[in-house]
Amino acid sequence: MSSSREAQQGDSPGHSDEIGHRTVTSADLVLFGGLTGDYARMHFDHGLAASEPGSPAPIAPGLLSACWALGALAGAAPERLGAADPDAWVAGYSIRFERSVRIGDRFSLRYRPASGAAVEGLAEERERDTAFEILNQRGERTCRGLVSVRAMAGATRPDVMPRPLVPKHSSEPLYAEDLIERGPRGESIGRTVTEADVVGFTNLTAERLPVYLNRVFAGRGRFGDRIAPPSWTFCLAFGDFLRDLLGARLPATGLAGHLGDSFRCFEPVRIGDTIRTRHRPTRCTPSRGRPEMSVVHFAIQVLNQHDVLVQDGEVAMWIPARPAP
């Protein structure tokens, strides 16, 4: 699965006033890590951040901004997320990161209806697609993306990937090209969705939609009950994937960066469901602007306790390339 056309374009939404203003705090990173399992060192180690020139504060998770974008829309433009429709849900999402966001940075969002753009694999419904961009306190764009809301499942369900075989531990550093054959892959131990997960995530992100929180409202729709936010499900899967990636032996220069994500939903995840993540690397593309780096794409799938595919996605990471001889 690849990112949406809109998220890859360079044009700016820029057709709305800025909404959702908030400042990134240390508490945000701690809460987000606890809710998603994203405990990467770069988000928590102030000493590591202080060692970087001109970077005195830890980097916030990219997906924190992605989730705050949905929270900003839920608060200021709920119609863009189908908040009044008990049959609607976030069926697709894509985001491209352009600048790091650190503790102390400000967040704000601009959005517009997306014309003719849809997350790949979803049927186009122009009135239900929203393009957005996130700005920092200097007016610089930190990321851009697209959210697709649907009343029915509009994506062709892909095959479930076989349970990936965990590769043997490598004593040598794994460069980007090595990850396709020998990089981390596998299946998580699984997690049962709880009330605390849903309430905690919606409170942190402000994506407080009634289909997540109002049982009477949700019961009138096709789901029959409340569902977990699809953004949380993807963040949890990303945390499972990232834990395995950071456990691999990468070059001394380390992990270079998180470039972007996309996901599609096929079935709702409900409180009481047990979900698990499967992931594997799929392809490696040399960077045209930085020959010392490559972009490695990883496929992610989320299955429930019935082995039904509920969500799939893709993560793009910047990884050091093998040096030329």
ZIDA-V590300 format. One line per field, one symbol per residue. phi: phi as a letter, one per 20 degrees, with the letter a starting at -180 (. if undefined). Layout:
# ZIDA-V590300
phi->???
This chain:
# ZIDA-V590300
phi->.dfffffeeefegldcffcmfadfcffgffffffecnedggfeceffffffegmcfcfefggffffffffffffedbgffdmfedfeebfebbbbceccfdcgnfedbccbageemcbggndffcgfddcebbddefemefeababcddcecfddffffffggffffffeedgeegffffecffaqcffnbefdgfgfffffffemeeeffecdfffffedffmafceggffgfffffffffgfffeeeeggfnferderbbbcdccfddgofddbddbafcaccfffecfeccdddceccddefemefdbcabcdcecgefffg
